[in-house]
Amino acid sequence: MKQLVNHLLEQKTGQDMEQALSELLTASELLEMTKRLQILALLEQGVPQRQIAEQVGVGIATVTRGASVLKRRSQKE
């Protein structure tokens, strides 16, 4: 994981970051990452989990996983 983080931090521009990510991940993997970021944003806005699942086009388990991530974050603060 550290090697990945360091590689991404070495990128100078947003375009460089996009290229690095597209070289490392498949189109499907990039789409899934984008959906997970959408899920986190919607959860932070207070959107109900079932609505998020329908809106983003994922299963409720994926949304619940995102909710767990946010819960752990808030416990660290």
Secondary structure as GFF3:
##gff-version 3
##sequence-region A 1 77
A	DSSP	alpha_helix	2	9	.	.	.	ID=ss1
A	DSSP	alpha_helix	14	24	.	.	.	ID=ss2
A	DSSP	alpha_helix	27	44	.	.	.	ID=ss3
A	DSSP	alpha_helix	49	56	.	.	.	ID=ss4
A	DSSP	alpha_helix	60	76	.	.	.	ID=ss5
###
